[in-house]
Amino acid sequence: MRGYRVYFGLGSATVVVALCGLFREQAVAYRFGTRDAADVFIAAIQIPALLLNVFSSSLGAGLVPFLVARGMGGPLDGDIETGRIHAIVYAVVAIVFIAGGLAASLYVPFIAPGFSVAKAKLLSDVLLVLCLSGILAGVGAYWVILLQAGNRFSRPALTAALPPALAAAFCLVCDWGTWAPVVGTAAGFALQTVVLYLLVRSAQIGVAPRRGLPAHLPLASQVTSAAAATGLMSGATVIANAWAASLGAGSVATLGFANVAITAVVGFGLKVVGGPLLNDYSQLAAAGDWPRFIEALRRHVSVAWSAGCAVAVAMFFLAEPIVGVLFQRGSFAPEQTAEVAGILFLLAMQLPWHVAGALVTRALSACQANTVLLEAAAINLAVCVALCWFLVDARGLKGVAIAVSGMYCASFVYCVFRLRGIVRKAVGNGRS
């Protein structure tokens, strides 16, 4: 297992990124409160974030264990073979983000059913700009994976601070309404890609594309399964926001602001330990060292579960002070603080399941069992829809928050059950 210096470096970078993300949310809250401009930006930013999350999570889950199993500590070697993989990745990124931008007018009625015609049109325009600029972010996310596969974590992770930082700066400085944080985000994507290019060059990693199909096509099944699983999980979040949008003006913003603290906690934990632990689990699985694999996972899950419970209890009692400190200024009034706090403590119920479950999913990826993630994500989507269907009419936005927490509980239970079976089978077969 790796030393604490890697975790400290990643932790420091993650804190900076989280603070920049918080700065963006505070800037949006200060400038717009929970008015239409905030609704539009918060609804829009989730789509490129979803696409980036699907892309980076799936490629990392499929590529890193594959590299470790081949006894390699870094990106694929061989200029032609590597270049062919690069070309496919770049093409997929471009196609997905262009399609996401051009098709915005088709899916906006589904992700924001309560928006007026003018508000929905603005959301479509904003999504086009964010998705087209997201092509650069997708390419950069791939370079981050290449760097992390070579055990380079801190500096690539730090570049994620640029888009939210510039979005916040533009929001505060430029009086362009919703377009201020949008233009800032696009500029941040571009600057982040430039910095990552300099990092891959300094690491002597070739990123030029080559024509032709790569020989490592079996890798595609693992990546595709992980992509589908991440897409379904992210899709469940989008569905929750769509249900929120149907509840009236300000509901999306309220749910989004409440989720800031949750995202900060989960993001910090997973970004600090997720990448290094995926490498470690992959090494143990590839070596067939199942006793150490099981012991390490149990220890890590126990710590994650305990930490998640502690933070959830703290948020339950301190939800209103937390929201007040984070957002109550400018156009964000005290009554909005109480509203957001009421959603925050319900979202906090997901923390033990979410954090501990994320470690289990990395263990599944290390075992090259990403098809299980797809199964779990399908269950999650069904749980989220069912809970929203039964709870939203009676509980409103609080029902949406309960549904989000409930789906992470379902994911954890199913993934643990399936992982136990996979490990028992591997031990019984004497796989090494």
C-alpha positions as CSV (number, residue, x, y, z in Angstrom):
1,M,0.0,0.0,0.0
2,R,1.1,3.5,-0.8
3,G,2.5,6.0,1.6
4,Y,0.6,8.9,3.2
5,R,2.5,11.5,1.2
6,V,0.3,10.6,-1.9
7,Y,-2.9,11.0,0.1
8,F,-1.7,14.3,1.6
9,G,-0.9,15.7,-1.8
10,L,-4.2,14.6,-3.2
11,G,-6.0,15.8,-0.1
12,S,-4.5,19.3,-0.5
13,A,-5.4,19.4,-4.2
14,T,-8.9,18.2,-3.4
15,V,-9.4,20.9,-0.8
16,V,-8.4,23.6,-3.2
17,V,-10.8,22.2,-5.9
18,A,-13.6,22.0,-3.3
19,L,-13.0,25.5,-2.2
20,C,-13.1,26.7,-5.8
21,G,-16.3,24.8,-6.4
22,L,-17.8,26.3,-3.2
23,F,-16.6,29.8,-4.4
24,R,-18.6,29.3,-7.6
25,E,-21.8,28.3,-5.8
26,Q,-21.4,31.2,-3.4
27,A,-20.9,33.6,-6.3
28,V,-24.0,32.3,-8.0
29,A,-26.0,32.4,-4.8
30,Y,-24.8,36.0,-4.1
31,R,-25.6,37.2,-7.5
32,F,-28.9,35.4,-8.2
33,G,-30.2,33.9,-5.0
34,T,-32.6,31.1,-6.1
35,R,-34.0,33.1,-9.0
36,D,-34.3,31.9,-12.7
37,A,-30.7,32.7,-13.5
38,A,-29.5,30.3,-10.8
39,D,-32.0,27.7,-11.8
40,V,-30.7,27.8,-15.4
41,F,-27.0,27.6,-14.6
42,I,-27.4,24.9,-12.0
43,A,-29.5,22.8,-14.3
44,A,-27.2,23.3,-17.2
45,I,-23.9,22.6,-15.5
46,Q,-25.1,19.2,-14.5
47,I,-25.1,17.9,-18.1
48,P,-21.4,18.4,-19.0
49,A,-20.6,17.4,-15.4
50,L,-22.6,14.2,-16.0
51,L,-20.8,13.5,-19.4
52,L,-17.4,14.2,-17.8
53,N,-18.2,11.9,-14.9
54,V,-19.3,9.1,-17.1
55,F,-16.3,9.4,-19.3
56,S,-13.6,9.8,-16.6
57,S,-15.1,7.2,-14.3
58,S,-15.7,4.5,-17.0
59,L,-12.3,4.9,-18.7
60,G,-10.5,5.0,-15.3
61,A,-12.4,1.9,-14.1
62,G,-11.6,0.0,-17.3
63,L,-8.1,1.2,-18.2
64,V,-6.3,1.3,-14.8
65,P,-6.9,-2.4,-13.8
66,F,-6.0,-3.4,-17.4
67,L,-2.7,-1.7,-17.2
68,V,-1.9,-3.2,-13.8
69,A,-2.9,-6.7,-14.9
70,R,-0.3,-6.3,-17.8
71,G,2.4,-5.4,-15.2
72,M,2.6,-1.8,-16.3
73,G,2.7,1.2,-14.0
74,G,1.7,3.8,-16.5
75,P,0.0,4.5,-19.8
76,L,0.0,2.0,-22.7
77,D,3.4,1.8,-24.4
78,G,4.1,1.7,-28.2
79,D,3.5,4.9,-30.2
80,I,1.2,3.3,-32.8
81,E,-0.9,1.3,-30.3
82,T,-1.2,4.2,-27.9
83,G,-2.0,6.6,-30.6
84,R,-4.9,4.4,-31.9
85,I,-6.4,4.3,-28.4
86,H,-6.0,8.1,-28.2
87,A,-7.8,8.6,-31.5
88,I,-10.8,6.5,-30.5
89,V,-11.1,8.3,-27.2
90,Y,-10.9,11.7,-28.8
91,A,-13.5,10.8,-31.4
92,V,-15.9,9.5,-28.7
93,V,-15.4,12.6,-26.6
94,A,-16.2,14.9,-29.6
95,I,-19.2,12.9,-30.7
96,V,-20.7,12.7,-27.2
97,F,-20.3,16.4,-26.3
98,I,-21.4,17.7,-29.7
99,A,-24.5,15.5,-29.6
100,G,-25.2,16.6,-26.0
101,G,-25.1,20.3,-27.1
102,L,-27.0,20.0,-30.4
103,A,-29.7,17.8,-28.8
104,A,-30.3,20.1,-25.9
105,S,-33.7,21.4,-27.1
106,L,-34.9,17.8,-27.2
107,Y,-34.1,16.8,-23.7
108,V,-34.6,20.1,-21.9
109,P,-38.3,19.5,-21.5
110,F,-37.5,16.3,-19.6
111,I,-34.7,17.6,-17.3
112,A,-36.6,20.9,-16.6
113,P,-40.3,20.3,-17.1
114,G,-41.4,23.2,-14.9
115,F,-39.4,25.8,-16.8
116,S,-41.2,28.5,-18.9
117,V,-40.6,28.6,-22.7
118,A,-38.2,31.5,-22.4
119,K,-36.3,29.9,-19.5
120,A,-36.1,26.5,-21.4
121,K,-34.8,28.3,-24.5
122,L,-32.1,29.9,-22.4
123,L,-31.2,26.6,-20.9
124,S,-30.8,25.0,-24.3
125,D,-28.5,27.8,-25.5
126,V,-26.4,27.6,-22.3
127,L,-26.1,23.8,-22.7
128,L,-24.9,24.2,-26.3
129,V,-22.0,26.4,-25.2
130,L,-21.1,24.3,-22.2
131,C,-21.2,21.0,-24.1
132,L,-19.1,22.3,-27.0
133,S,-16.5,23.7,-24.6
134,G,-16.7,20.4,-22.7
135,I,-14.9,18.7,-25.6
136,L,-11.7,20.2,-24.2
137,A,-12.6,19.1,-20.7
138,G,-13.2,15.5,-21.9
139,V,-9.8,15.4,-23.6
140,G,-8.2,16.8,-20.4
141,A,-10.1,14.2,-18.3
142,Y,-8.5,11.4,-20.4
143,W,-5.0,12.9,-19.9
144,V,-5.7,12.9,-16.2
145,I,-6.4,9.2,-16.3
146,L,-3.1,8.6,-18.2
147,L,-1.2,10.6,-15.6
148,Q,-2.9,8.8,-12.7
149,A,-2.3,5.4,-14.2
150,G,1.4,6.3,-14.0
151,N,0.9,7.2,-10.2
152,R,0.8,11.0,-10.8
153,F,-2.1,12.3,-8.8
154,S,-1.8,15.6,-7.1
155,R,-1.0,18.1,-9.9
156,P,-3.5,16.6,-12.4
157,A,-6.2,16.7,-9.7
158,L,-5.4,20.4,-8.9
159,T,-6.3,21.5,-12.5
160,A,-10.0,20.8,-11.8
161,A,-10.0,24.0,-9.7
162,L,-9.8,26.2,-12.8
163,P,-13.3,25.9,-14.3
164,P,-15.2,26.7,-11.1
165,A,-12.7,29.4,-10.1
166,L,-13.1,31.2,-13.4
167,A,-16.9,30.7,-13.4
168,A,-17.1,32.4,-10.0
169,A,-14.8,35.2,-11.1
170,F,-16.8,35.9,-14.2
171,C,-20.1,35.7,-12.2
172,L,-18.9,38.4,-9.8
173,V,-17.1,40.7,-12.2
174,C,-19.3,40.5,-15.3
175,D,-23.0,41.7,-15.3
176,W,-24.0,39.1,-18.0
177,G,-26.7,37.3,-16.1
178,T,-26.6,33.5,-16.5
179,W,-24.0,33.9,-19.2
180,A,-21.3,35.1,-16.8
181,P,-20.6,31.8,-15.0
182,V,-21.2,30.0,-18.3
183,V,-18.4,31.9,-20.1
184,G,-16.2,31.5,-17.1
185,T,-16.7,27.8,-17.1
186,A,-15.9,27.5,-20.8
187,A,-12.7,29.6,-20.3
188,G,-11.8,27.3,-17.3
189,F,-12.1,24.2,-19.5
190,A,-9.8,25.6,-22.1
191,L,-7.2,26.7,-19.5
192,Q,-7.3,23.4,-17.7
193,T,-6.7,21.5,-21.0
194,V,-3.6,23.7,-21.7
195,V,-2.2,23.0,-18.2
196,L,-2.8,19.2,-18.5
197,Y,-1.1,19.2,-21.9
198,L,2.0,20.7,-20.3
199,L,1.8,18.0,-17.6
200,V,1.6,15.1,-20.0
201,R,4.4,16.5,-22.0
202,S,6.6,16.9,-18.9
203,A,5.8,13.2,-18.0
204,Q,6.8,12.2,-21.5
205,I,3.4,10.7,-22.3
206,G,2.6,10.9,-26.0
207,V,-1.0,12.0,-26.7
208,A,-1.0,12.3,-30.5
209,P,-3.7,10.2,-32.2
210,R,-3.0,7.5,-34.9
211,R,-5.2,5.9,-37.5
212,G,-6.4,2.3,-37.1
213,L,-8.0,0.1,-34.5
214,P,-6.0,-0.9,-31.4
215,A,-5.3,-4.5,-30.6
216,H,-6.7,-4.2,-27.0
217,L,-10.3,-4.3,-28.0
218,P,-11.3,-6.5,-25.0
219,L,-10.7,-3.4,-22.9
220,A,-13.8,-1.9,-24.6
221,S,-16.2,-4.2,-22.8
222,Q,-15.0,-3.1,-19.3
223,V,-15.0,0.6,-20.3
224,T,-18.5,0.3,-21.9
225,S,-20.0,-1.4,-18.8
226,A,-18.5,1.2,-16.5
227,A,-19.7,4.0,-18.8
228,A,-23.2,2.6,-18.9
229,A,-23.2,2.2,-15.1
230,T,-21.9,5.7,-14.5
231,G,-24.4,7.1,-17.0
232,L,-27.3,5.4,-15.2
233,M,-26.2,6.6,-11.8
234,S,-25.7,10.1,-13.1
235,G,-29.0,9.8,-14.9
236,A,-30.7,9.1,-11.6
237,T,-29.4,12.4,-10.3
238,V,-30.7,14.2,-13.4
239,I,-34.1,12.5,-12.9
240,A,-34.1,13.8,-9.3
241,N,-33.4,17.3,-10.6
242,A,-36.1,17.0,-13.2
243,W,-38.6,16.1,-10.4
244,A,-37.4,19.1,-8.5
245,A,-37.9,21.3,-11.6
246,S,-41.5,20.2,-11.7
247,L,-42.1,21.6,-8.2
248,G,-41.8,25.3,-9.2
249,A,-39.3,28.1,-9.5
250,G,-36.3,27.9,-7.2
251,S,-36.6,24.2,-6.5
252,V,-33.6,23.1,-8.7
253,A,-31.5,25.8,-7.1
254,T,-32.5,24.8,-3.6
255,L,-31.7,21.2,-4.2
256,G,-28.4,22.2,-5.9
257,F,-27.3,24.5,-3.1
258,A,-28.2,21.8,-0.5
259,N,-26.1,19.3,-2.5
260,V,-23.0,21.4,-2.4
261,A,-22.0,20.3,1.1
262,I,-22.7,16.6,0.2
263,T,-20.7,16.8,-3.0
264,A,-17.8,18.5,-1.1
265,V,-17.6,15.7,1.5
266,V,-18.0,12.8,-1.0
267,G,-15.7,14.4,-3.5
268,F,-13.0,15.0,-1.0
269,G,-13.0,11.5,0.3
270,L,-13.2,9.8,-3.1
271,K,-10.7,12.0,-4.9
272,V,-8.2,11.6,-2.1
273,V,-8.3,7.8,-1.8
274,G,-10.3,6.7,-4.9
275,G,-7.5,6.8,-7.5
276,P,-4.7,5.4,-5.3
277,L,-6.9,2.6,-3.9
278,L,-8.1,1.6,-7.4
279,N,-4.4,1.1,-8.2
280,D,-3.8,-0.8,-5.0
281,Y,-6.8,-3.1,-5.3
282,S,-5.9,-3.8,-9.0
283,Q,-2.4,-4.9,-8.0
284,L,-3.8,-7.2,-5.3
285,A,-6.5,-8.7,-7.6
286,A,-4.0,-9.1,-10.5
287,A,-1.6,-11.0,-8.2
288,G,-4.4,-13.1,-6.8
289,D,-3.6,-12.0,-3.2
290,W,-7.2,-12.3,-2.0
291,P,-6.5,-12.4,1.7
292,R,-4.8,-9.0,1.6
293,F,-7.5,-7.8,-0.9
294,I,-10.3,-8.7,1.5
295,E,-8.5,-7.4,4.6
296,A,-7.7,-4.0,3.0
297,L,-11.2,-3.5,1.6
298,R,-12.8,-4.4,5.0
299,R,-10.6,-1.9,6.8
300,H,-11.2,0.9,4.3
301,V,-14.9,0.3,4.1
302,S,-15.1,0.4,7.9
303,V,-13.3,3.7,8.1
304,A,-15.4,5.2,5.3
305,W,-18.6,4.0,6.9
306,S,-17.7,5.4,10.3
307,A,-16.6,8.7,8.8
308,G,-19.8,9.0,6.7
309,C,-22.0,8.4,9.8
310,A,-20.1,11.0,11.8
311,V,-20.4,13.7,9.1
312,A,-24.1,12.8,8.5
313,V,-24.9,13.3,12.2
314,A,-23.0,16.6,12.2
315,M,-24.9,17.8,9.2
316,F,-28.2,16.8,10.7
317,F,-27.7,19.1,13.7
318,L,-25.8,21.8,12.0
319,A,-27.6,22.0,8.6
320,E,-28.9,25.6,9.0
321,P,-25.6,27.1,10.3
322,I,-23.7,25.4,7.5
323,V,-26.0,26.8,4.9
324,G,-26.0,30.2,6.5
325,V,-22.2,30.4,6.5
326,L,-21.9,29.1,3.0
327,F,-24.6,31.1,1.2
328,Q,-26.6,33.7,3.3
329,R,-25.4,36.9,1.7
330,G,-26.4,39.2,-1.2
331,S,-29.6,37.9,-2.8
332,F,-29.7,34.8,-0.6
333,A,-32.2,35.5,2.2
334,P,-32.6,33.9,5.6
335,E,-35.8,32.1,4.5
336,Q,-33.9,30.5,1.7
337,T,-31.3,29.3,4.2
338,A,-34.0,27.5,6.2
339,E,-35.4,26.0,3.0
340,V,-32.0,24.7,1.8
341,A,-31.1,23.4,5.3
342,G,-34.2,21.3,5.4
343,I,-33.1,19.5,2.2
344,L,-29.4,19.2,3.3
345,F,-30.0,17.1,6.4
346,L,-32.1,14.6,4.3
347,L,-29.4,14.4,1.7
348,A,-26.9,13.8,4.4
349,M,-28.4,10.4,5.0
350,Q,-26.7,9.1,1.9
351,L,-23.2,9.7,3.2
352,P,-22.3,6.4,4.9
353,W,-23.8,4.4,1.9
354,H,-22.3,6.6,-0.7
355,V,-18.7,6.8,0.5
356,A,-18.4,3.2,1.6
357,G,-20.1,2.0,-1.6
358,A,-17.7,3.9,-3.8
359,L,-14.8,1.9,-2.3
360,V,-16.7,-1.3,-3.0
361,T,-17.3,-0.2,-6.7
362,R,-13.5,0.4,-7.1
363,A,-12.9,-3.1,-5.7
364,L,-15.3,-4.5,-8.3
365,S,-13.5,-2.5,-11.1
366,A,-10.2,-3.9,-9.8
367,C,-11.6,-7.4,-10.3
368,Q,-12.6,-6.4,-13.8
369,A,-16.3,-6.9,-12.9
370,N,-17.7,-3.6,-14.2
371,T,-20.8,-5.4,-15.4
372,V,-21.9,-5.6,-11.8
373,L,-21.7,-1.8,-11.7
374,L,-24.2,-1.7,-14.6
375,E,-26.6,-4.0,-12.7
376,A,-26.3,-1.9,-9.5
377,A,-26.9,1.3,-11.5
378,A,-30.0,0.0,-13.1
379,I,-31.3,-0.9,-9.6
380,N,-30.5,2.6,-8.4
381,L,-32.3,4.2,-11.2
382,A,-35.4,2.1,-10.5
383,V,-35.2,2.9,-6.7
384,C,-34.8,6.6,-7.4
385,V,-37.8,6.7,-9.8
386,A,-40.0,4.6,-7.4
387,L,-39.2,6.7,-4.4
388,C,-39.8,10.0,-6.2
389,W,-43.0,8.7,-7.5
390,F,-44.3,7.7,-4.1
391,L,-42.8,10.6,-2.0
392,V,-42.8,13.8,-4.1
393,D,-46.6,14.4,-4.1
394,A,-46.7,14.1,-0.3
395,R,-43.3,15.5,0.7
396,G,-42.3,17.8,-2.2
397,L,-38.6,18.6,-2.5
398,K,-37.9,16.6,0.6
399,G,-39.2,13.5,-1.1
400,V,-36.6,14.0,-3.9
401,A,-33.9,14.3,-1.3
402,I,-35.0,11.1,0.4
403,A,-35.1,9.3,-2.9
404,V,-31.5,10.3,-3.7
405,S,-30.3,9.0,-0.3
406,G,-32.3,5.8,-0.7
407,M,-30.7,4.9,-4.1
408,Y,-27.2,5.0,-2.6
409,C,-28.3,2.6,0.1
410,A,-29.5,0.2,-2.6
411,S,-26.3,0.5,-4.5
412,F,-24.1,-0.3,-1.5
413,V,-26.1,-3.4,-0.5
414,Y,-26.2,-4.9,-4.0
415,C,-22.5,-4.2,-4.7
416,V,-21.3,-5.8,-1.4
417,F,-23.4,-8.9,-2.1
418,R,-22.0,-9.3,-5.6
419,L,-18.4,-8.6,-4.7
420,R,-18.5,-11.3,-2.0
421,G,-19.6,-13.8,-4.6
422,I,-16.9,-12.8,-7.0
423,V,-14.1,-13.0,-4.5
424,R,-15.4,-16.4,-3.1
425,K,-15.4,-17.8,-6.7
426,A,-11.9,-16.5,-7.4
427,V,-10.6,-18.0,-4.1
428,G,-12.3,-21.3,-4.9
429,N,-10.8,-21.4,-8.4
430,G,-7.4,-20.5,-7.1
431,R,-7.2,-17.6,-9.5
432,S,-3.9,-15.9,-9.6
